[in-house]
Amino acid sequence: MIEIPVYVVISILSGYLCYVFVPIVKRYCVDHKLFDMPGPRKIHTEPIPRLGGVAMFFAYSLGLIPGFLLLPDLWQSNVKPLVGIYIGGLIIFILGVVDDIKGVRPITKLAWEIIACLVVIAFGVRLDVVNIPFYRLVEVGWWGIPLTLIWLVAITNTVNLIDGIDGLATGVGAIIAISFLILSKIMALPLPSLLAAGIIGVTIAFLKYNYFPASIFMGDSGSLFLGYIFAVISLFWPKSFATVVMFIPILALGVPIIEVVTTFLRRLFTRQKIYIADQRHIFHILLDIGISREVTVWIFYLVSIQFALITFAITAGNRNNLFVLQFAFIILTAIVISRYLKRGKAGGK
């Protein structure tokens, strides 16, 4: 009975700490001129502080402490993986900070991401079995190491790819974290639930400063860390829960994964270097056809919610749930659309 309020405490505390830390980080960035400057590939038109991930990381790390104090058995039974997760996360965070301040060559960045993820694997967080749809569970043995490494590195970079408009990555991250918490509770997994609860708090709090018009960006220090935590959480979900369970983390991470896949295929077919940034992401396309930044962000939010609803229905194993959730999604979409139509009419008067 104690677990449910613990997750609420973690979310609130992490959120409060993030809310307090962000102004401190902003002031530091202004004093030391650490800005994300406008440029050809940038949407913003004025310098914006870019180390928001620092506030998010420390708020998250400190916010989790009460959870482990209130649930000592959870800490004691997961010491090894938690140490690995924290060391790996610290490497990813420091890498992001250095990249935000000085810039890091893509190959160097990838190398450090691999090192961080190998640390996690070395501490026992890895795939042991893979559930092949319509077939059976397959023990992957040592193949679990490269498979886990690929998954961790790929998902770590997903949030970074959608961090291009005020509030986009932060809001989508909050939706993903909420879905991860609900799914982890459904599957009775306390550790992933705890990890997701902290992310909910920091992303919602950071959205206060990052939503359009943003006064601070999370930077790579924030986006890489968010992606890393999402990748780690998904590895704790049981592969034998259901035949379709392997698709649950993919669906829950639907929006950033779609961005990764489309970006990879686009650069592959155009023979462009994979690590070279461009302005052909999905949100760029929506902006180019005349959709406003705020509406574009809400399109991503709604699609993320849709993916989350599908994962809930699949996990519950009830088709009727899917229909009910789809209907709820349609209602939500109609409300959002009507809101913007009314705003547009009001602005035209």
Secondary structure, DSSP 8 states (H G I E B T S, - for coil): --HHHHHHHHHHHHHHHHHHHHHHHHHHHHHTT-EE---TT-S-SS-EE--HHHHHHHHHHHHHHHHHHH-HHHHHTTHHHHHHHHHHHHHHHHHHHHHHHT---HHHHHHHHHHHHHHHHHTT-S--EEE-TTS-EEE-GGGHHHHHHHHHHHHHTHHHHTTTSTTHHHHHHHHHHHHHHHHHHHTT-HHHHHHHHHHHHHHHHHHHHHSSS-S---HHHHHHHHHHHHHHHHHTS-TTS-TTGGGHHHHHTHHHHHHHHHHHHHHHHTT--TT---S-SHHHHHHHTT--HHHHHHHHHHHHHHHHHHHHHHHHT-HHHHHHHHHHHHHHHHHHHHHHHHHHHHHH-
